[in-house]
Each structure stands twice: as structure tokens, then as C-alpha cells.
């Protein structure tokens, strides 16, 4: 024990709090200042220990709110000794657990793994298992996913809707869930015609925040690039237009580039963008509000290929504050999304609905925050923006 470093002591003590249940999933841990005082160590030591625990999945951070327990229990898999692994195999089998279904539009990248991690951490710590399905934002695949979930006798369902801005052809299956008293919760967006319980970000507010940020920097003609077959894109577009109107800036048809799921590959969107910038219009546009961080990076790459500098000659904003926002040397100004927190709270909601037979109808709306980084700046005077 005497040979342990201060960093190791801090790290092991926090994991002990989590394993023993002193700190539960979703609980906020002590602040950095409190940990420094509690352990009598330097701020650097605390930051290193907490940073490692975040990386390993024990903790997660929410900007402006603090550091929270992610609900991971037991020893990390890579830390198990051979003896510990053999002992775990000799333990009696756990009783069958209730299963919660989770359906997302995408699963392999962007913000979705973080949301799922939050869901899984809470469900696991409360004795539930998770079954996962992905629709690729296709209504036909969503129907198959729903039918599969019903055949597995799930206890509850968390679902991210498919193409939520149009009428959903799978309404009968959702109504069947209600007939079977299977609670379900929609996240990120929802089907208005069903009036379901849901957890969403105030996307109109988010679209407004990034647009107003650019306006206050001095940009007067701003492109909006929005996905229009889901409510998130429509809401972000509304915020974009509302900010322009508030500041009495004209809204021209050529200021909005729209696309659908089928058109979302970067080549299609960038082709549309080039059409919006004829060579005869120098300096017509000086900034772009992008639907999300992924699209913003595609636009950034296109500008680089054209020899244009961001933000000196053109400003870009993203949305979701994903890992992509800081993936390049130009860090994206963006809008926060409570990824892990939403996952944990969605799981908490569904478990409570299952165990208390209470649908808890209503909505949770998260307030977005603007994160200003290096991709935005005042427009360059007399600059000429050309796309070929």
C-alpha cells in the first residue's frame, strides 16, 4: 500500500465508491476542488485520475454540469486476473433478467454509441438486459425491428424514430405496444401523431444560438444546411430562420441547402453547395450553419480543397458537440447534446415505467449550449468566396 502513487490512490478510491454503490449511476461526484481537499493531492493528480476513469467508462462529463458516475460495475474486463475470471465462472447463474429493447437510426458512429453506453450502464446496474436494433433511418427496417422486439417479449422500448418529419407507416405497431401495455419512450425526436413521451434537445433553440452567434460576429449572408426528413433538421432550420428575422436580415431561397437521408453522402451535399456559389458572386456568403458536426467537417474539407481558410475567409458551425468537433486542427463551434445523460435518463424512465406500470406521459427537453471554438470569426472585409 505504501508504494502506491497518489494518482493510484485517488483512482482506486473513486472506483471503490462506484463498485460499492456509494456513488450510483447518474450521481455527480465531488468537484475537482473537493477531491483535491479530500485526498490532499494536487489538482494535476485529480485531473489525471478522473480523466483516466472517464476514458475507461467509469465516469462521464457534462459540460457546465460536472462529472457523473456512468454506472459501470465490477472490474473493467481488461483488469481481471485469471483467478478472478475463473471465480466468476463458478458463481451460480443469475436469474433471467427483463429485457429492454433499444432501436436507433444508426449505431456504429457519431453520437449514438455514447447514448447507448448511457442506456446500457443504467440498465445493467438495475438488473436489466438490452437488445439492440438499427433502422438505418429506413421505415421498412424500423417495422422489422419493431416486429422483432415484440417477438422477444421485451419489457419496454427506447426508440429513436425514423424520418420523423413525415407520417410514420408503422403507427399500428406502436399502438400494439400500447395495447400490450409495453411502455416506450422516444429520444432525439418523436412522431407528433402519436403524442408519445419523449426526450429531446430544444433543437430550434440550438439552431438559433449558432446563427445568432454568426450574426453578432458580423456575418450577414449565411448558408443553412439542414436534413429535412427528421424533426431535428426542421427544428434547427426554424431556429436558423428565426435568428435571421430577429436581426432583420433577409432570408433568400439560396441561403438554405436541404437534403434527405438518401442524399446525405457528402458528395451529393457538396455538389448542391457548389451550385449555390456561382463564380460571378464574390463574397456572397461568409458563413454556414450545418445540420451537425459530420456535415460541418465535409464542408471544411471542401473549403480546404478550394484553398479557402477557416475561419479567416469562411466560418462554419456544427451541432451535437461530438468527438468530431475537435477531430481536426480547426475546432468546430457547435451546440451541446447531452449524449450520456440522455441515455441514462431514458433508461431510468423506462425502468420506472416497467416496474411501476406507469407510462409517465410527458416530455423532457434539454436546453442546448453554444460551444465557441476556432471555426468562427468575424468576416474578412471584401473577401471573395468562390466554389468551382
N, C-alpha and C positions, 0 to 999 in steps of 0.2 A: 504494500500500500504506500509505503514511504517513497517509493521510486516513481510514483505516478506524477505526471506533469499536472499543473493547474488546469490546463486545457482539457485533459482527460477526465479530471475530477468533475468539472462543470458538465461536460458532455454526458458522462455516466449518470450523474445525479438527475439530470433532466429526463433521460430515458427511463430511469427508475420511477420517476413521478408518473410517466405515461404508462409503464407496464403495470404498476400497482393500482392505477385508477385514480390517483390523487389529482392528476390532470386528465380530463376526459375529452373526447373528440369535440372540436369546436371551441374548447376553452382557450381563453387568452392566457399566455404565460407571462411571467414577470417581465417588466420592461428591461431594456439594456442597463439602465441606471440602477434598477433594483437588483439585478443579477450581479453587477459589479460590487454593490454594497453587501449583498448576501454572502458571496463567496470570497470577498476580499481580494479580487483579482483585477487586472487591468481591463479597460474597455476593449482592447485588441483581442485579449483572450476570450472574452464573452462573444465577440463578433465571430471569431473563428469557430468556436464550439457551436453556436447557433446556426451559423452558415452551413456547417457540415450536416447538422441534423435536418436542415431544410433540404439539402441535396439528397440525403438518404431517405427522405419521405416521412420523417417523424413529425416535422413541423412545416407550416407554410406561412407565408407573409401576405398580408393585405395592405396595400399602400394606404397610408394615412390612418390605419386602424391598429396595427401591431402584428405580433407573431402569435400563431394559434397552433393547437395540437391537431394533427391530421387524423388521429385515431389509429395509427399503426400500433399493433400489439405484438408482444413476443419479441424474439431476437430477429434482426434482419437476417434473411436467408444466407447471405454470404458470410455472416459471422458465426453460424452454427458450427460447433465442433462435431467430429464424427460421433463421439459419445452422446452428445445432446441429440443428434439426429436419430441415433439408434433408440434412445429412450423414448423419443416422441412416437416412434413406430410401435412401441409396446403399450402405449396408452390405449384404453378402451375407446372404441369408435364413438364419436359424438352422435347424439340423436339427430334424426333428419331435421333440417332447418327449412323454414319457409323461404320461398324464392321470390325475389323482386325482379321484374323484367325492366330492362332499360333499352330503349330504342333511340338511336341518334341518327342524324342525317349523314354524318361522316364519323370516322373513328380513328384513322391512322395518323392524323396530323393536326396541326394548328392548335386550337384551344380545347378540343374535345377530350384528349387523354387526361388533361388536368381536371376537367369536370367529372369525368368517370372515376378518376382516382379519389376525388372527394366523396362521391357516392359510395364507392366500394369500401373506403375506410370506415365510414359510419355504419354501413350495413354489417360488415364483418364484426365490428366491435359489439353489435347488438344481436348477434346470432343468426343473421340472415345471409343467404347466398344470393348471388347476382347472375342473371343470364342476360347476355348482351346481343343486340342485333343492330344492323346498319342498313339504312334505306338508300344511301347514295342520292338522297333528295329526289326519289322517284316514288310516285304514288302507288304504282303497281307493286314495287318492292315493299312499300310500307304495309300494304294489305297482307302480303305473305308473312311479314314479320309479326303482324298482329295476330294472324291465324295461328302461327307457331306458338306465340306466347299463350294464347288461350288453350292450346292443346297440352301445354306444360303445367296447367293449373297454377299459374302464378298467383301470389297473394296480392300484388299491387303492381302498378306500372308507372314508370317515369318515361316520358316520351318527348322528343324534340320533333315538332311537326314538319311535314314535308310540304314545300310550296304553299305556305300559309296565307299568301295574299289572294288566293283563289279558292273556289269552293272545293272542299275535300270529298273525294268519291268514296272514302272509307267510313263515312259517318255511321253506317249501320253497325259496324264492328265496335265503334266507340260506345254506341248506345247499348250494344250487347254487354259490354263491360259493366255498364251501369245496371243492367238487368241482373247480372250475376253478382252485383254488389262488390265488384273489384274496383277499388279506388285507383284513380290515375291522376297524374299531375303533368302538366306541360311546362317545358322550360325553354327559355330564349325567345320563344314566340308561341302563338296559340291559334286555334281555329275559332274565330269570332262566333260562327254559327252555333258552336257547341257551348259557348259560355263556360269553359272549364276553369278549374282552379289552375293557376299558373304562376311561374316565377320568371320575370323578365327584367331587363335593363330598360331604363327610360331612354330608348334609342332616339326619339325625337329631340330630347334634351341634349344627347351626345352629339347629334348632327349639328345642332345649333351652336354648341360650345366650340367645336373646331372651326366652324365657318366664321363665327364672330371673332375668334382669335385671329384669323387671317385678315378680316376686315379691319380690325384695330391695328394691325401691322401696316395697313395702307393698301392692301390689295382691293381692287375694285371690280375686276372681272375674273371670276373663279369658276373653274370647272367642277361639277359634281359627278362622280362616277358611282352608280348605285345598281345593285342587284334588285330586280323588281318583282321576282316571283316569290318573295317571302316578306313578312311584315317588318322584319328588321330593316331591310333595304328601303321599304316605303317610308317607314318612320324616320330613318336617317335623312332621307330626301326631304321630308316635310320640315325637319329641323334646319336643313340647308336653306330651303326657300324662306322659311320664317326669319332667319337671321338676315338674309339679304333685304327682305321687306322692312324689317325693323330699322335697318340703317339706310333705307330709301335708295337702295341700289337696284337697278333694273335687272329683271330676270329674263334673259333671252333664251330661245329654244336651243341655241347652240352651246348653252352652258351646262347641259345635262347629257351625260352618256349613260344609257341604260343597257342592261344585259340580263339574261336569264341563266339558269343552271346549265343549260345545254350550250350556252355561249361563253361560259366563264373561263375557258382556257385563255391564257394571256395573249396568244396571237390574235384571237378574234377581237378582244377588247382593245388591244393596242392598234389594230387596223382601224377600228372606229375612231380612236383618239386622233390618229393621223388625219383622218378626213375632217376633223374639227379644226385643223390648223393649216389653212392654205398658206402657201409661201408668200402670198401678197399681203398678209396681215401681221406685220411685225409687232410684237409686243401686245397682241390682243389679249392673251391670257397670261397671268403671272403666278397662278397657284391652282392646286387641285385638292378637293376633299374626296378621299377614296372610301369605298364601302368598308374595307377592312385592311389590316396590315399586309395581307398577301398581295392584294391588288396594288397597294402603295409601293411595294418592292418591285413589282413588274413595271410600274410607271417609272420608278427610279432608274431601273436598268435601261429602259428605253431612252430616257433623257441622257444618260451617260453615253449610250451609243451614238447619240446625236451631238455629243461634245458639249452638252449643257451642264452647268454646275448647279447643284442643290446645296444650300438654299440661295446662293448668290444670284442666280438667274431665274429660278423657279422654286416655289415652295410646295411641299406635299404634306398631307396629313393622312394618318391611318385610323384604325379603330380596333379596339379589343385589348390593346397593350399586351400582345402576345410576345413570345420569345423572339419573334421575327423583328419586333420593333427595335431591338438592339443588336441585330444579327450582322449589320454592316457598319462601315465607318461613319455613315450618315445615320444617326439615330432618329427614329421617327417620332414626331409629335403625334400623339394618339389619344384615345379615350379608354379609360379603365373598364374591365369586365371582371366581376367577382367570381372567377372560374372555380377555384377550390371551394370557396364559401357557398356558392350556389349549389355545388354538388352535395356538400354536407347538409345544407338546409333542405334540399329536395329529398334526400334520404331520410332525414329526421321527420319531415312532413309525411312521407309515405308510410313509415313505420308507425307513426302515431295514428294515421288513418286506418291501417290494418288492425292494430291492436285495440283501438277504441271504437272501431266501427263508426268512424266519424269522418265525413268527406271534407270537412273544414273548407267549405266553398269560399273563394276569395282570391285575391291576387297579392303577390309580393313584388314590388317594383323597386329595383336597386337604382340609387342615384349615381350617375356616372361622374367621373372626374377627368378633367383635362390634364394630360401629362405633356409638358412642353419640352421638346428636345431640339436637336440641331437641324431638323429638316425644314424648319420655317424661319423666315426672316423678312424684314421689310423689302418690298420690290425694288429692284435695281432701276434707277431712273433711265428712261429712254432705252430700256433693254428690248431686244428683238427676239421673240421666241419662234423658232421655225421647226417644223417637223417634215421630214421627207419620206 
